[in-house]
Amino acid sequence: MPDRDFLSWPFLEPRHREWAAEVEAWAAAHAERLSEGETDEACRNLARSMGEAGLLRMAAPESGRLDVRALCIARETLARYSGLADFAFAMQGLGTGSITLFGSDELKARYLPAARAGTALAAFALSEPEAGSDVAALATTALRDGDGWIIDGSKTWISNGGIAATYLVFARTGEAPGAKGLTAFLVPADTPGLTIAERIEVSAPHPLATLRFEGMRVPDSHRLGAPGDGFKVAMATLDVFRATVGAAALGFARHALDLTVQRASDRQLFGGPLFDQQMTQAAIAESAVDVETSALLVYRAAWLKDAGTPRVSREASMAKLHATEAAQRVADRCVQMYGGHGVVHDHPAEKLYREVRALRVYEGASEVQRIIIARAERDIARAERARSEGAV
């Protein structure tokens, strides 16, 4: 059982400890069992079960306010048990987060209850074949057509693609060049002109797809925010959910550390436990430090956002960057500790290694997080310099 002392940290409140126990109980009873079998059906079953248990109330809240610390606790806990369970929960949040933050009352009333119940899966469609991290390069277009919009283009690497009931689609509407000319739209999966161009198989199975839009008409009532506000909608949503990617990585890392300690304690080598080797103790110590520093960065970023900090892009990027990179190191040490067993397909250590790898890419690759952090540090330095010169 992983260390749960972090729940007593001042970043968290009593309600978060109660929530952690609730998620833990559901995950222990259902996560691994419901993750078995065909991937699409497993995701549907997981979402439905979480909805029935009331866990998705945090992913698609009635209040219109997202509790980032609660989202992080859920993702960390679920990831310790099942990568697919974490995925199913996270996508109900990411796929509806923009509706929660920017949707009209009509859209919220129409689409959030089913997402909250786990009976309708949601998706966030931002990435394109030639525009992933560079949002300003999006090529999908939306042109005014009476009381609606005609959307043409494509999206790829879309989680829940092919099984989602709704897609949050970002398209170029041309109010200004680059990122300032984008608009967000909520698109039901049965909208004419929307097709699934292909399903994408990845190393750790998750439902992914490429979407194609050809003359797809969307009513203006399905627009989120004002025309041209799409970048703001996307970044505000990612500001909430980027730290939760770090939380998922933290959950995987805690599981990997547990497996590492277990293996080191049980395996006999050269007449004694593998744990007695100094190199083994060094590996465990390094993994423990990686886990603790990740937890501090993740819950600091979540606390700042919940406390009302307008933008936490720097802190969320730090949390995602460190936690995902650290989780890969912890998973790698775990594989190494198991030797040949650790590279056997579907061994727990091997599965963790595959699960962690994608987190360093999606919702902004590690390289992009470094750019965000570096630019933020430059802006802080400039502001401090200007303040100092103004005081002289």
C-alpha positions as CSV (number, residue, x, y, z in Angstrom):
1,M,0.0,0.0,0.0
2,P,1.5,3.4,-1.0
3,D,2.4,6.1,1.5
4,R,-0.7,8.2,2.1
5,D,0.9,10.8,4.4
6,F,0.5,13.4,1.7
7,L,-3.2,13.6,2.4
8,S,-2.3,15.4,5.7
9,W,-0.4,18.1,3.8
10,P,-1.8,21.7,4.2
11,F,-2.5,21.8,0.4
12,L,-5.5,19.5,1.2
13,E,-8.7,19.9,3.2
14,P,-10.7,17.3,5.2
15,R,-13.1,16.9,2.3
16,H,-10.2,15.8,0.1
17,R,-9.3,13.1,2.5
18,E,-12.9,11.9,2.4
19,W,-12.9,12.0,-1.3
20,A,-9.6,10.0,-1.4
21,A,-11.1,7.3,0.7
22,E,-14.2,7.1,-1.6
23,V,-12.1,6.8,-4.8
24,E,-9.8,4.3,-3.1
25,A,-12.7,2.1,-2.1
26,W,-14.2,2.1,-5.7
27,A,-10.8,1.5,-7.3
28,A,-9.9,-1.4,-5.0
29,A,-13.2,-3.1,-5.8
30,H,-13.7,-2.4,-9.5
31,A,-10.8,-0.7,-11.4
32,E,-8.7,-3.8,-12.3
33,R,-11.7,-6.1,-13.1
34,L,-13.5,-3.5,-15.3
35,S,-10.3,-2.7,-17.2
36,E,-10.1,-6.3,-18.6
37,G,-11.2,-7.2,-22.1
38,E,-11.7,-5.2,-25.3
39,T,-10.5,-1.6,-24.8
40,D,-13.6,0.3,-26.0
41,E,-16.0,-1.7,-24.0
42,A,-13.7,-1.5,-20.9
43,C,-13.8,2.3,-21.2
44,R,-17.6,2.3,-21.4
45,N,-17.9,0.0,-18.4
46,L,-15.4,2.0,-16.3
47,A,-17.2,5.3,-17.0
48,R,-20.6,3.8,-16.3
49,S,-19.4,2.3,-13.0
50,M,-17.8,5.5,-11.9
51,G,-20.9,7.4,-12.8
52,E,-23.1,5.0,-10.8
53,A,-20.7,5.4,-7.9
54,G,-20.9,9.2,-8.1
55,L,-17.2,9.6,-8.8
56,L,-17.8,11.6,-12.0
57,R,-19.4,14.4,-10.1
58,M,-15.9,15.8,-9.8
59,A,-15.1,15.5,-13.5
60,A,-18.3,17.2,-14.6
61,P,-19.6,19.1,-11.6
62,E,-23.0,20.6,-11.3
63,S,-21.6,23.6,-9.5
64,G,-19.6,24.7,-12.6
65,R,-16.5,24.8,-10.5
66,L,-13.7,22.3,-11.0
67,D,-11.9,21.2,-7.8
68,V,-8.4,20.6,-9.2
69,R,-7.1,19.0,-6.0
70,A,-10.0,16.4,-6.1
71,L,-9.2,15.7,-9.8
72,C,-5.6,15.1,-8.9
73,I,-6.4,12.8,-6.0
74,A,-8.7,10.8,-8.3
75,R,-6.2,10.4,-11.1
76,E,-3.4,9.5,-8.8
77,T,-5.5,6.9,-7.0
78,L,-7.0,5.4,-10.2
79,A,-3.6,5.3,-12.0
80,R,-2.2,3.1,-9.1
81,Y,-4.8,0.5,-9.9
82,S,-5.4,0.8,-13.7
83,G,-4.2,3.1,-16.4
84,L,-7.5,2.6,-18.3
85,A,-9.5,3.6,-15.2
86,D,-7.5,6.8,-14.9
87,F,-8.0,7.4,-18.7
88,A,-11.8,7.0,-18.4
89,F,-12.1,9.4,-15.5
90,A,-9.7,12.0,-17.0
91,M,-11.5,12.1,-20.4
92,Q,-14.9,12.7,-18.8
93,G,-13.2,15.8,-17.2
94,L,-11.1,17.0,-20.1
95,G,-13.9,16.4,-22.6
96,T,-16.4,18.4,-20.7
97,G,-14.1,20.8,-18.9
98,S,-14.7,23.6,-21.5
99,I,-18.4,23.1,-21.1
100,T,-18.1,23.5,-17.4
101,L,-16.0,26.6,-17.7
102,F,-17.5,28.3,-20.8
103,G,-20.7,26.6,-21.8
104,S,-24.1,28.2,-21.8
105,D,-26.7,27.0,-19.3
106,E,-28.4,25.2,-22.1
107,L,-25.3,23.2,-23.1
108,K,-24.6,22.4,-19.5
109,A,-28.1,21.1,-18.8
110,R,-28.2,19.1,-22.1
111,Y,-24.8,17.4,-22.0
112,L,-23.2,17.4,-18.5
113,P,-25.7,15.1,-16.8
114,A,-25.0,12.1,-19.1
115,A,-21.3,12.7,-18.8
116,R,-21.6,12.8,-15.0
117,A,-23.6,9.5,-15.1
118,G,-20.9,7.9,-17.3
119,T,-23.5,7.0,-20.0
120,A,-22.1,9.4,-22.6
121,L,-18.3,9.6,-23.2
122,A,-16.6,12.9,-24.0
123,A,-13.6,14.0,-26.1
124,F,-11.3,17.0,-26.5
125,A,-10.4,17.5,-30.1
126,L,-7.5,20.0,-30.4
127,S,-4.5,18.2,-32.1
128,E,-4.2,18.0,-35.9
129,P,-1.9,16.1,-38.2
130,E,0.3,19.2,-38.6
131,A,-0.6,21.0,-35.4
132,G,-0.1,19.4,-32.0
133,S,1.8,21.5,-29.6
134,D,1.7,24.5,-31.9
135,V,-2.0,25.5,-31.5
136,A,-1.5,28.6,-33.6
137,A,-1.0,26.3,-36.6
138,L,-4.5,24.7,-36.5
139,A,-5.9,24.4,-40.0
140,T,-9.4,23.1,-39.4
141,T,-11.8,25.9,-40.4
142,A,-15.2,27.1,-39.3
143,L,-17.1,29.5,-41.7
144,R,-20.3,31.4,-40.8
145,D,-23.4,30.0,-42.4
146,G,-26.6,31.8,-41.3
147,D,-27.3,30.8,-37.7
148,G,-24.5,28.2,-37.7
149,W,-21.0,27.3,-38.8
150,I,-19.6,25.0,-41.5
151,I,-16.5,23.1,-40.3
152,D,-14.0,21.4,-42.5
153,G,-10.7,19.7,-41.6
154,S,-9.4,16.9,-39.4
155,K,-8.2,16.1,-35.9
156,T,-5.9,13.3,-34.8
157,W,-4.7,11.6,-31.6
158,I,-8.2,12.2,-30.2
159,S,-8.7,10.2,-27.0
160,N,-12.1,8.5,-26.9
161,G,-12.2,9.0,-30.6
162,G,-14.8,6.7,-32.1
163,I,-16.6,6.0,-28.9
164,A,-17.4,9.5,-27.6
165,A,-20.8,11.0,-27.7
166,T,-19.5,14.6,-27.9
167,Y,-16.3,16.2,-29.2
168,L,-15.0,19.6,-28.1
169,V,-13.6,20.9,-31.5
170,F,-11.4,23.9,-32.0
171,A,-11.4,25.5,-35.5
172,R,-10.1,28.6,-37.2
173,T,-12.7,31.3,-37.6
174,G,-10.2,34.0,-38.6
175,E,-10.9,36.9,-36.2
176,A,-7.1,37.4,-36.0
177,P,-4.0,35.6,-37.2
178,G,-2.5,32.7,-35.3
179,A,-3.9,31.5,-32.0
180,K,-6.2,34.5,-31.7
181,G,-8.4,33.4,-34.6
182,L,-9.8,30.2,-33.1
183,T,-13.2,29.3,-31.8
184,A,-14.5,26.3,-29.7
185,F,-17.5,24.2,-30.6
186,L,-19.4,21.3,-29.0
187,V,-20.1,18.7,-31.7
188,P,-22.3,15.7,-31.1
189,A,-20.9,12.5,-32.5
190,D,-23.8,11.9,-34.8
191,T,-23.5,15.3,-36.5
192,P,-23.6,14.8,-40.4
193,G,-20.2,15.4,-41.9
194,L,-18.2,14.0,-38.9
195,T,-16.5,10.7,-39.7
196,I,-13.9,8.5,-37.9
197,A,-11.1,8.4,-40.5
198,E,-9.1,5.8,-38.6
199,R,-8.5,4.2,-35.2
200,I,-5.0,4.5,-33.8
201,E,-3.3,1.6,-32.0
202,V,-0.7,2.6,-29.4
203,S,1.6,0.8,-27.0
204,A,-0.6,1.1,-24.0
205,P,-4.1,0.4,-25.4
206,H,-6.5,3.4,-25.3
207,P,-9.2,4.5,-27.7
208,L,-7.7,7.0,-30.1
209,A,-8.8,8.1,-33.5
210,T,-8.4,10.6,-36.4
211,L,-11.6,12.6,-37.1
212,R,-12.6,14.1,-40.4
213,F,-15.0,17.0,-40.9
214,E,-16.5,17.6,-44.3
215,G,-19.1,20.3,-44.6
216,M,-20.1,19.6,-41.0
217,R,-22.8,22.1,-39.8
218,V,-22.8,23.1,-36.2
219,P,-25.4,25.6,-34.7
220,D,-24.1,28.8,-33.2
221,S,-25.7,27.7,-29.9
222,H,-23.0,25.1,-29.7
223,R,-20.2,27.7,-29.7
224,L,-18.3,28.0,-26.4
225,G,-17.1,31.5,-25.6
226,A,-17.0,34.3,-28.2
227,P,-15.7,33.9,-31.7
228,G,-12.0,34.1,-31.5
229,D,-11.9,32.9,-27.9
230,G,-10.9,29.3,-28.8
231,F,-7.3,29.6,-27.6
232,K,-8.5,31.1,-24.3
233,V,-11.0,28.3,-23.9
234,A,-8.3,25.6,-24.7
235,M,-5.7,27.1,-22.4
236,A,-8.0,27.6,-19.5
237,T,-9.1,24.0,-19.8
238,L,-5.6,22.7,-20.0
239,D,-4.6,24.9,-17.1
240,V,-6.9,22.8,-15.0
241,F,-6.1,19.4,-16.4
242,R,-2.4,19.6,-17.1
243,A,-1.5,19.3,-13.4
244,T,-3.8,16.2,-13.3
245,V,-1.6,14.5,-15.9
246,G,1.2,14.9,-13.4
247,A,-1.1,13.3,-10.8
248,A,-1.6,10.3,-13.0
249,A,2.1,10.0,-13.5
250,L,2.5,10.2,-9.7
251,G,0.0,7.3,-9.3
252,F,1.9,5.1,-11.8
253,A,5.2,6.0,-10.0
254,R,3.8,5.1,-6.6
255,H,2.7,1.7,-8.0
256,A,6.2,1.2,-9.6
257,L,7.9,2.1,-6.3
258,D,5.8,-0.4,-4.4
259,L,6.6,-3.1,-6.9
260,T,10.3,-2.2,-6.7
261,V,10.4,-2.5,-2.9
262,Q,8.4,-5.7,-3.0
263,R,10.8,-7.3,-5.5
264,A,13.9,-6.1,-3.6
265,S,12.5,-7.6,-0.4
266,D,11.4,-11.0,-1.9
267,R,14.2,-11.7,-4.4
268,Q,17.2,-13.6,-3.0
269,L,20.6,-12.8,-4.6
270,F,24.1,-13.9,-3.5
271,G,22.8,-15.4,-0.3
272,G,20.6,-12.6,0.9
273,P,17.7,-10.3,-0.1
274,L,18.2,-8.2,-3.2
275,F,17.4,-5.2,-1.0
276,D,20.8,-5.7,0.9
277,Q,22.7,-4.6,-2.2
278,Q,23.7,-0.9,-2.0
279,M,22.8,-0.3,-5.6
280,T,19.3,-1.5,-4.9
281,Q,19.0,0.8,-1.9
282,A,20.2,3.7,-4.0
283,A,17.6,3.0,-6.7
284,I,14.8,2.8,-4.2
285,A,16.0,6.0,-2.5
286,E,16.1,7.8,-5.9
287,S,12.6,6.6,-6.8
288,A,11.2,7.7,-3.4
289,V,12.6,11.2,-3.9
290,D,11.2,11.3,-7.4
291,V,7.7,10.4,-6.0
292,E,7.8,12.9,-3.2
293,T,9.0,15.9,-5.3
294,S,6.3,15.0,-7.9
295,A,3.6,15.0,-5.2
296,L,4.7,18.4,-3.9
297,L,4.7,20.0,-7.4
298,V,1.4,18.5,-8.4
299,Y,-0.6,19.4,-5.3
300,R,1.0,22.9,-5.1
301,A,-0.2,23.6,-8.7
302,A,-3.6,22.2,-7.9
303,W,-3.9,24.2,-4.7
304,L,-2.9,27.4,-6.5
305,K,-5.6,26.9,-9.1
306,D,-8.2,26.1,-6.5
307,A,-7.2,29.2,-4.5
308,G,-8.1,31.4,-7.4
309,T,-4.8,32.1,-9.0
310,P,-5.8,33.4,-12.5
311,R,-3.2,31.5,-14.5
312,V,-1.0,28.6,-13.2
313,S,0.5,27.7,-16.6
314,R,4.1,27.8,-15.1
315,E,3.2,25.8,-12.0
316,A,1.1,23.2,-13.9
317,S,3.8,22.8,-16.5
318,M,6.4,22.2,-13.8
319,A,4.2,19.6,-12.2
320,K,3.5,17.8,-15.5
321,L,7.1,18.0,-16.7
322,H,8.7,16.7,-13.4
323,A,6.1,14.1,-12.5
324,T,6.0,12.5,-16.0
325,E,9.7,12.4,-16.4
326,A,10.2,11.2,-12.8
327,A,7.6,8.5,-13.3
328,Q,9.5,7.2,-16.3
329,R,12.6,6.9,-14.2
330,V,10.8,5.1,-11.4
331,A,9.2,2.7,-13.9
332,D,12.5,2.1,-15.6
333,R,14.1,1.2,-12.2
334,C,11.2,-1.1,-11.5
335,V,11.7,-2.9,-14.8
336,Q,15.4,-3.2,-14.1
337,M,14.7,-4.7,-10.6
338,Y,12.6,-7.5,-12.2
339,G,15.3,-8.3,-14.7
340,G,14.0,-10.5,-17.5
341,H,10.5,-10.7,-16.0
342,G,10.3,-6.9,-16.2
343,V,10.3,-7.0,-20.0
344,V,7.8,-9.8,-20.5
345,H,4.6,-8.5,-22.2
346,D,1.9,-7.6,-19.7
347,H,4.1,-8.1,-16.6
348,P,3.0,-5.4,-14.1
349,A,6.4,-3.6,-14.4
350,E,6.3,-3.8,-18.2
351,K,2.7,-2.5,-18.4
352,L,3.6,0.5,-16.1
353,Y,6.6,1.4,-18.4
354,R,4.3,1.5,-21.4
355,E,1.5,3.4,-19.5
356,V,3.9,6.1,-18.3
357,R,5.5,6.8,-21.7
358,A,2.5,8.5,-23.3
359,L,2.2,11.0,-20.4
360,R,5.4,12.6,-21.5
361,V,3.8,13.4,-24.9
362,Y,0.1,14.2,-24.5
363,E,-1.4,17.5,-23.3
364,G,1.9,19.2,-24.2
365,A,5.1,17.2,-24.6
366,S,7.9,17.6,-22.1
367,E,9.8,19.9,-24.5
368,V,6.8,22.2,-24.7
369,Q,6.6,22.3,-20.9
370,R,10.2,23.4,-20.8
371,I,9.4,26.3,-23.2
372,I,6.5,27.4,-21.2
373,I,8.5,27.3,-18.0
374,A,11.5,29.1,-19.5
375,R,9.3,31.9,-20.9
376,A,7.6,32.3,-17.6
377,E,10.9,32.7,-15.9
378,R,12.0,35.3,-18.4
379,D,8.7,37.2,-17.8
380,I,9.2,37.1,-14.1
381,A,12.8,38.4,-14.4
382,R,11.6,41.2,-16.7
383,A,8.9,42.2,-14.3
384,E,11.3,42.2,-11.3
385,R,13.7,44.3,-13.3
386,A,11.1,46.8,-14.2
387,R,9.9,47.0,-10.6
388,S,13.4,47.5,-9.3
389,E,14.1,50.2,-11.9
390,G,10.9,51.9,-11.0
391,A,11.7,52.0,-7.4
392,V,15.1,53.7,-7.9
